[in-house]
Amino acid sequence: MPWFIALALLVVPIVEIFVIIQIGQVIGGWPTVALLIVESALGAWLIKREGRRAWNALRTALDTGKMPGRELADGALVLIGGTLLLTPGFVTDIFGFFFVLPFTRPLARRAMTAFFGRRLSTQLGNINPTTFIPGATTPTRPPTTSNDVIQGEVIDPEPEKK
């Protein structure tokens, strides 16, 4: 995963600059700058609106005692999408809008759940990520149920100083 982040930090700015130059050659320099500013302003407004919705949904789920899995995923997607929307560029804005818009966010949530479910199952073994309960035993590691009592005595490694 660290190599992917390093590669993205190198490749994404180059792709963004290339796309900005290509769009600038088609529509002109000032209209390209104006489009970038309008996208950022629209993104900021959308982040504020969807962030508030995600926060209220999370609070409602917690107040009603419901497990807030969907709400936490939506909050994470709005946070990631907001970061992408506030960075200048058209490519990051496309992904940012995909993560933030309420009608595309369920698709992003499903993709994120599938990605993390695969990662979880490869890290923890052969489990079903939809029914995984942290701290519970999994079928690959059966619980040890032994009623054997082992007699022994505790030995203090350092004697008490008086």
C-alpha positions in Angstrom: 0.0 0.0 0.0 2.8 2.6 0.7 4.2 2.1 -2.8 0.7 2.9 -4.2 0.5 6.1 -2.3 4.0 7.1 -3.3 3.1 6.4 -7.0 -0.1 8.3 -6.7 1.7 11.3 -5.2 4.0 11.3 -8.3 1.5 10.5 -11.0 -1.6 12.4 -10.0 0.0 15.9 -10.3 1.5 15.1 -13.7 -1.9 13.9 -14.9 -3.7 16.9 -13.5 -1.3 19.3 -15.1 -1.6 17.5 -18.5 -5.4 17.6 -18.3 -5.5 21.3 -17.3 -3.2 22.1 -20.2 -5.3 20.1 -22.6 -8.5 21.8 -21.5 -6.8 25.2 -21.5 -5.8 24.6 -25.2 -9.4 23.8 -26.1 -11.4 26.5 -24.2 -8.6 29.0 -23.3 -6.6 29.9 -20.2 -9.0 32.2 -18.4 -12.1 30.0 -18.9 -10.0 27.0 -17.6 -9.1 29.0 -14.4 -12.7 30.1 -14.0 -13.9 26.5 -14.4 -11.4 25.4 -11.7 -12.7 28.1 -9.4 -16.3 27.3 -10.0 -15.6 23.6 -9.4 -13.9 24.4 -6.1 -16.7 26.7 -5.0 -19.4 24.1 -5.9 -17.3 21.4 -4.2 -17.0 23.4 -1.0 -20.8 24.0 -0.9 -21.5 20.3 -1.6 -19.0 19.2 1.1 -20.7 21.5 3.6 -24.1 20.2 2.8 -23.3 16.5 2.6 -20.9 16.6 5.5 -23.8 18.0 7.7 -26.1 15.3 6.4 -23.6 12.6 7.2 -22.9 14.0 10.6 -26.7 14.2 11.4 -27.2 10.6 10.2 -24.3 9.4 12.4 -25.7 11.2 15.5 -29.2 9.8 14.8 -27.8 6.3 14.5 -25.8 6.6 17.7 -28.8 8.1 19.6 -31.1 5.3 18.5 -28.5 2.6 19.4 -28.1 1.5 15.8 -24.7 0.3 14.5 -23.5 3.2 12.4 -21.6 1.3 9.7 -23.2 3.0 6.7 -23.0 6.4 8.3 -19.3 6.0 9.2 -18.6 4.9 5.6 -20.5 7.9 4.3 -18.6 10.3 6.5 -15.3 8.8 5.4 -16.3 9.1 1.7 -17.4 12.8 2.2 -14.1 13.5 3.9 -12.0 11.9 1.1 -14.2 13.4 -1.6 -14.0 16.8 0.0 -10.2 16.6 0.1 -10.2 15.7 -3.6 -12.6 18.5 -4.5 -10.6 21.1 -2.7 -7.4 20.1 -4.6 -7.1 22.0 -7.9 -7.6 19.8 -10.9 -10.2 18.1 -13.0 -9.3 14.4 -12.4 -9.4 14.7 -8.7 -12.7 16.7 -8.9 -14.3 13.8 -10.9 -13.4 11.3 -8.1 -14.3 13.9 -5.4 -17.8 14.4 -6.9 -18.2 10.6 -7.2 -17.5 10.2 -3.5 -19.6 13.2 -2.3 -22.7 13.2 -4.5 -25.6 11.5 -2.7 -26.6 9.4 -5.8 -23.1 8.1 -6.5 -21.9 7.6 -3.0 -23.7 4.3 -2.5 -21.6 2.9 -5.4 -18.4 4.3 -3.8 -19.5 2.8 -0.5 -20.0 -0.6 -2.0 -16.6 -0.5 -3.7 -15.0 0.7 -0.4 -16.7 -2.1 1.6 -15.6 -4.7 -1.0 -12.0 -3.4 -0.9 -11.8 -3.4 2.9 -13.6 -6.7 3.2 -11.1 -8.3 0.9 -8.2 -6.7 2.9 -9.8 -7.8 6.2 -10.3 -11.4 5.0 -6.7 -11.7 3.7 -5.3 -10.2 7.0 -7.4 -12.3 9.4 -7.9 -15.5 7.4 -10.9 -17.1 5.9 -13.8 -15.2 7.4 -17.0 -13.6 6.2 -16.5 -9.8 6.6 -20.2 -9.1 6.7 -20.7 -11.1 9.9 -17.3 -10.5 11.5 -17.5 -9.3 15.1 -14.2 -8.0 16.5 -13.1 -10.0 19.5 -15.3 -13.0 18.6 -13.7 -16.3 17.6 -13.7 -17.2 13.9 -14.3 -20.7 12.5 -10.7 -20.9 11.5 -9.6 -20.6 15.1 -12.0 -22.7 17.2 -12.2 -21.7 20.9 -10.4 -23.7 23.4 -12.8 -25.1 26.0 -10.8 -26.8 28.6 -11.9 -27.3 32.2 -8.4 -28.5 33.2 -7.0 -26.9 36.3 -3.3 -26.5 36.5 -1.8 -26.3 39.9 1.1 -24.0 40.5 2.5 -21.3 42.6 3.4 -17.7 41.7 7.1 -16.8 42.2 8.0 -13.2 42.6 11.2 -12.6 40.6 12.3 -9.8 43.0 11.9 -10.4 46.8 10.3 -7.7 48.8 12.7 -5.2 50.3 12.1 -4.4 54.0 
